[in-house]
Amino acid sequence: MRIFITGCNGQLGRSLAPLLEGEILCGADLPDYDITDAQAIRRAIVEFAPHVVIHAGAFTNVDACETDPDTAYRVNALGTHNVALACLECGAEMVHISTNEVFDGTKDAPYLEFDTPNPINTYGRTKWAGEQCVQRFLHRYYIVRTAWLYARGGNNFVAKIIKAADERGALSVVSDEFGSPTYAPDLAEAIVKLIQTHHYGVYHFVNEGVCSRYEWAVRILELSGRGHVPVKPIHASEWKRPSNPPRYAPLRNFCGAALGITLRPWQEALAAYFAE
């Protein structure tokens, strides 16, 4: 199988490559490939003639999306538009990676694939716009929503908590924002299984379970040998930032589970991250 991966140098892209050994791969990422350059990305995808395009490239800095919405829309909406049209031209299936932030966080239970998106920040709105492009142009697609992604070598919450603990010796972490921490290698494994099914649609792939940012931070410190570092729980209103993430936006893997594709609990995945 010929597989084209955008954002190949990111957390998910790097996690996918070893799982696709034996397939014919082409990776695209900045600075060599820019998904906002419609002709360049079209040429790269069409000339490679992939069977599947995994579109993991995105502008994922949530706060930066809020302060620079034009770039966020250019990358997450128009960039996805460009990739979808290239898939349409060469007849490739498309896997589009999206986010839990397409939801507003007002539901009192984890979101299903069938719930209606209602993003409340720029990042969520641009990712929802990307989803709509995929659904508008293609029939053979997988939209995979995930949340709180982390992997070794990434600038993620796990790395930031460890760095802050080492530099400050004490932390304050939001206790009223809830989600589903997701280990990139686990997400990559689920995606590889999904594309083998040809069962198109919308999927929520996250490690099982729900926690707050505070609970996640405490477990990170414990597993990294920093359990002695004090952590103060605070309300989101006390943590001033440009973006406004949904307060309660864990995802439930309902559709994937029906195909037998599940991810382990987030606690086990985090332990595996530190055991590597």
SVG drawing of the C-alpha trace seen along z (x, -y; Angstrom):
<svg xmlns="http://www.w3.org/2000/svg" viewBox="-25 -38 40 44">
<polyline fill="none" stroke="black" stroke-width="0.4" points="0.0,0.0 1.2,-3.5 0.6,-5.9 1.2,-9.7 1.6,-11.3 1.3,-15.1 2.9,-16.3 5.3,-13.3 7.7,-14.9 5.1,-15.5 4.2,-13.3 1.7,-11.2 3.7,-11.1 6.7,-9.8 4.6,-7.2 3.0,-6.0 6.2,-5.3 7.4,-2.2 3.9,-0.6 3.8,-1.0 7.1,0.8 6.7,2.7 4.3,0.2 5.5,-2.5 5.6,-5.8 6.0,-9.4 6.2,-12.0 5.5,-15.7 6.2,-18.4 7.6,-21.9 9.8,-23.4 9.9,-21.1 6.2,-20.8 3.5,-23.4 -0.1,-22.2 -1.2,-25.9 0.5,-25.9 -2.4,-24.4 -0.4,-23.6 2.7,-22.2 0.8,-19.9 -1.4,-18.8 1.6,-17.9 3.3,-16.1 0.3,-13.9 -0.9,-13.3 2.5,-12.4 3.0,-9.9 -0.4,-8.3 -1.2,-7.1 -3.9,-4.7 -4.3,-6.5 -3.4,-10.0 -3.0,-10.4 -3.4,-14.1 -1.8,-14.8 -0.3,-18.2 -2.0,-21.0 -1.5,-24.2 -2.1,-22.8 -0.8,-25.6 -4.2,-26.4 -3.2,-29.8 -1.4,-30.8 -4.5,-30.0 -6.4,-32.5 -3.9,-35.3 -3.3,-34.5 -6.6,-33.2 -5.7,-33.9 -2.8,-31.4 -5.0,-28.9 -7.6,-29.0 -5.0,-29.0 -3.4,-25.8 -6.3,-23.9 -9.1,-24.8 -7.5,-25.8 -4.7,-23.3 -7.1,-20.5 -9.2,-21.7 -6.0,-21.4 -5.3,-17.9 -8.9,-16.7 -9.0,-18.0 -5.7,-16.2 -7.2,-13.0 -10.3,-13.5 -8.1,-13.9 -6.0,-10.8 -8.8,-8.6 -7.1,-8.2 -8.7,-7.5 -8.2,-10.3 -7.6,-10.1 -8.1,-13.5 -6.9,-14.0 -9.2,-16.3 -9.8,-17.2 -12.1,-17.1 -12.1,-20.9 -14.7,-20.9 -17.1,-20.5 -18.2,-23.2 -17.7,-21.2 -21.2,-21.6 -22.2,-18.0 -22.2,-16.1 -20.8,-12.9 -18.0,-12.0 -18.8,-13.1 -19.9,-10.5 -19.1,-10.6 -22.7,-11.4 -22.8,-14.6 -23.0,-17.9 -19.8,-20.0 -20.0,-23.5 -16.5,-24.9 -15.9,-27.8 -12.4,-28.8 -10.4,-29.5 -8.5,-26.2 -11.8,-24.2 -13.5,-26.3 -10.6,-25.9 -10.5,-22.1 -14.3,-21.8 -13.9,-23.8 -11.3,-21.2 -13.7,-18.3 -16.4,-20.0 -14.1,-20.2 -13.3,-16.5 -17.0,-15.6 -17.9,-18.0 -15.4,-16.7 -14.9,-13.0 -16.8,-9.8 -14.0,-7.6 -12.7,-9.3 -12.0,-8.7 -12.2,-11.6 -10.3,-10.7 -10.8,-13.0 -8.4,-12.7 -7.4,-14.7 -4.4,-15.8 -1.9,-14.0 1.6,-13.3 4.7,-11.4 8.4,-11.5 10.2,-14.4 7.0,-16.5 6.2,-19.9 3.2,-18.5 1.6,-18.7 3.8,-15.9 7.0,-17.6 5.8,-21.0 4.8,-19.7 8.2,-18.0 10.1,-21.1 8.0,-23.4 8.5,-21.1 12.3,-21.1 12.5,-24.9 9.9,-26.1 9.8,-23.3 6.0,-23.9 3.1,-24.0 -0.5,-25.3 -2.6,-23.2 -6.2,-23.7 -8.5,-21.2 -11.8,-22.0 -10.7,-21.1 -11.4,-17.5 -10.3,-15.4 -8.8,-12.2 -5.0,-12.0 -3.8,-10.1 -0.5,-8.4 0.5,-9.0 1.8,-5.4 -1.6,-4.1 -3.4,-6.5 -1.1,-5.4 -1.9,-1.8 -5.6,-2.4 -5.3,-4.4 -3.4,-1.6 -6.1,0.9 -8.8,-1.5 -7.5,-1.9 -7.5,1.8 -11.2,2.0 -12.3,-0.5 -15.1,-1.3 -15.4,-5.1 -16.8,-7.6 -16.1,-9.6 -14.1,-8.0 -13.0,-9.1 -9.7,-7.5 -8.4,-8.4 -7.0,-6.3 -9.8,-5.2 -10.9,-7.2 -11.3,-10.8 -9.2,-13.0 -8.6,-16.7 -5.4,-18.5 -4.6,-18.5 -5.0,-14.7 -2.9,-14.1 -0.2,-16.4 0.0,-14.6 0.3,-11.2 3.0,-12.6 5.0,-13.8 4.6,-10.5 5.7,-8.4 8.6,-10.7 10.1,-10.4 8.9,-13.9 6.1,-13.0 7.6,-15.3 6.8,-18.4 3.7,-20.2 0.8,-20.8 -1.9,-23.3 -5.3,-22.8 -6.7,-26.0 -9.8,-27.0 -9.4,-27.7 -10.5,-31.3 -7.3,-31.7 -5.1,-30.7 -5.1,-33.5 -4.5,-32.5 -5.6,-33.7 -7.7,-30.6 -10.8,-29.3 -10.7,-25.4 -13.9,-23.4 -14.1,-22.6 -15.5,-19.1 -14.6,-17.5 -13.5,-13.8 -14.3,-11.6 -16.0,-8.2 -14.8,-5.6 -18.1,-4.2 -17.7,-3.6 -14.2,-2.3 -15.1,0.1 -17.9,1.5 -15.1,2.6 -13.0,4.0 -10.5,1.1 -9.9,-0.1 -7.2,-1.9 -5.9,-1.0 -6.7,-3.2 -4.8,-6.5 -3.0,-5.5 -1.5,-2.4 -0.5,-4.4 1.2,-7.1 3.1,-4.4 4.3,-2.9 5.5,-6.3 7.8,-6.5 8.8,-2.9 10.3,-3.3"/>
</svg>
